[in-house]
Amino acid sequence: MRAVAARFGRLDILVNNAGVTVVAAIDDADVDLPALDRQHDVNYHGVVAAISVLGEGGRIVTIGSGVGTRVGFGGMTDYTATKAAARRSDSGAAVVDRAVPREDVCDPRPQPQAPTRL
């Protein structure tokens, strides 16, 4: 991101819409760790890197499915954690750190809920 900003100037609008999904149980001993690293890099670290080069007067638009607020079904815990972290990072930039205008656009359709275990 810094190389892009150095070449083209500041980042004026950050649209958080990228996502990589690795479906695996949180306790899966055979999970593909490089795939999880890529998921974290795209879903979270990419957002943080972009925020770091957001120019004065820049805006953040977060487009998501709402999965950053809940785990919809089994195997999505790690993915949900990365999306929640990205949402908190951009809202922190908006509210606390830099007073960046921010829009949060989530899919209004109901999301599937995981069955509750008693």
C-alpha positions in Angstrom: 0.0 0.0 0.0 2.8 2.4 0.8 4.4 1.8 -2.6 1.1 2.5 -4.3 0.5 5.6 -2.3 4.1 6.8 -3.0 3.5 6.4 -6.8 -0.1 7.6 -7.1 -0.5 9.9 -4.1 -2.8 9.5 -1.2 -5.7 7.1 -0.9 -9.0 9.0 -1.0 -11.5 6.2 -0.6 -11.1 2.8 1.0 -13.8 0.3 0.1 -13.5 -2.7 2.3 -15.0 -5.5 0.2 -12.3 -8.1 -0.3 -12.5 -11.4 1.4 -10.9 -14.8 1.4 -12.7 -17.7 3.1 -11.2 -20.8 4.7 -13.8 -23.1 6.0 -12.5 -25.2 8.8 -13.4 -26.1 12.3 -11.5 -24.0 14.9 -10.0 -27.1 16.4 -9.1 -28.8 13.1 -5.6 -30.1 13.5 -5.3 -30.5 9.7 -6.2 -26.9 8.8 -4.3 -25.4 6.0 -2.2 -22.8 7.9 -0.8 -21.0 4.9 -4.4 -20.6 3.7 -5.4 -19.2 7.1 -2.5 -16.8 6.9 -3.6 -15.6 3.5 -7.2 -15.2 4.8 -5.8 -13.0 7.6 -3.6 -11.0 5.2 -6.4 -10.2 2.9 -9.3 -9.8 5.3 -7.5 -7.9 8.1 -4.0 -6.8 7.3 -5.0 -5.4 3.9 -7.5 -3.1 5.6 -5.0 -1.9 8.2 -2.4 -1.2 5.5 -5.0 0.8 3.4 -6.1 2.8 6.5 -2.4 3.7 7.1 -2.2 5.6 3.7 -5.7 7.1 3.8 -5.3 10.8 2.9 -6.7 13.8 4.7 -10.4 14.0 4.0 -10.5 10.3 2.9 -13.5 8.1 3.4 -14.0 4.4 4.4 -16.8 2.4 3.0 -17.2 -1.1 4.5 -19.3 -3.6 2.5 -20.0 -6.8 4.3 -22.4 -9.6 4.8 -22.9 -9.0 8.5 -20.8 -12.1 9.2 -18.4 -9.9 11.2 -21.0 -9.7 13.9 -21.8 -13.4 14.2 -20.7 -16.9 13.1 -23.4 -18.1 10.7 -22.4 -21.8 10.5 -19.7 -24.3 11.4 -16.3 -23.8 10.0 -16.6 -20.0 9.7 -15.1 -18.9 13.1 -11.7 -17.8 11.7 -13.2 -16.0 8.8 -15.7 -14.2 11.1 -12.9 -13.1 13.4 -11.0 -11.5 10.5 -14.1 -9.6 9.3 -14.9 -8.5 12.8 -11.3 -7.3 13.3 -11.5 -5.3 10.0 -14.8 -3.7 11.0 -13.3 -2.7 14.4 -10.2 -1.3 12.8 -12.0 0.9 10.3 -14.5 2.1 12.9 -11.6 2.8 15.3 -10.0 4.9 12.5 -13.3 6.6 11.9 -14.2 7.4 15.5 -11.0 7.4 17.6 -7.8 7.8 15.7 -8.4 10.0 12.7 -12.0 11.1 12.6 -12.4 9.5 9.1 -15.9 9.5 7.7 -17.1 5.9 7.5 -20.1 4.1 6.0 -20.9 0.5 7.0 -23.1 -1.2 4.4 -24.1 -4.8 5.3 -26.3 -7.2 3.4 -29.8 -6.7 4.8 -30.9 -10.3 4.2 -31.2 -12.5 7.2 -28.1 -14.6 7.7 -28.2 -18.3 8.7 -27.7 -19.0 12.4 -25.8 -21.9 13.7 -27.9 -24.3 15.8 -27.5 -23.8 19.6 -25.9 -26.7 21.5 -27.2 -27.2 25.0 
